[in-house]
Amino acid sequence: MSLEIKNLVINVHVSGSAEDKVFSRIENLRSEILDECKELISESEDRMRDR
């Protein structure tokens, strides 16, 4: 069995004010969300290999 992911698109939109601290926090949240998605995909691939 194999896992094939094609055309995965993850759009993350977080609204907030244009202040530097808020913008930095928004970018950090976006990065954390994308890292979590990558980790979930990796775990899924590992489970598929184990089958």
C-alpha positions as CSV (number, residue, x, y, z in Angstrom):
1,M,0.0,0.0,0.0
2,S,1.3,3.5,-0.7
3,L,0.5,7.0,0.2
4,E,0.4,9.5,-2.6
5,I,-0.2,13.1,-2.0
6,K,-0.8,15.3,-5.1
7,N,-1.4,19.0,-5.2
8,L,-1.6,19.5,-1.5
9,V,-2.4,23.2,-0.8
10,I,-2.6,24.6,2.6
11,N,-3.7,28.2,2.9
12,V,-3.4,29.8,6.2
13,H,-4.9,33.2,6.8
14,V,-4.7,34.9,10.1
15,S,-6.1,38.4,10.3
16,G,-4.8,41.1,12.7
17,S,-3.4,44.6,12.8
18,A,-0.3,45.7,11.0
19,E,1.8,46.2,14.1
20,D,5.2,44.5,14.0
21,K,4.6,42.3,17.1
22,V,1.2,41.2,15.7
23,F,2.7,40.5,12.3
24,S,5.5,38.5,13.8
25,R,3.1,36.5,15.9
26,I,1.0,35.8,12.8
27,E,4.0,34.5,10.9
28,N,4.9,32.3,13.9
29,L,1.4,30.9,14.0
30,R,1.5,30.2,10.2
31,S,4.9,28.5,10.6
32,E,3.7,26.3,13.5
33,I,0.6,25.3,11.5
34,L,2.6,24.3,8.5
35,D,5.1,22.4,10.7
36,E,2.2,20.5,12.3
37,C,0.9,19.6,8.8
38,K,4.3,18.3,7.7
39,E,4.6,16.2,10.9
40,L,1.1,14.7,10.4
41,I,2.0,13.8,6.8
42,S,5.2,12.3,7.8
43,E,3.5,10.2,10.5
44,S,0.9,9.1,8.0
45,E,3.7,8.0,5.6
46,D,5.4,6.1,8.4
47,R,2.2,4.3,9.3
48,M,1.7,3.4,5.6
49,R,5.2,1.9,5.4
50,D,4.6,-0.2,8.6
51,R,1.5,-1.9,7.0
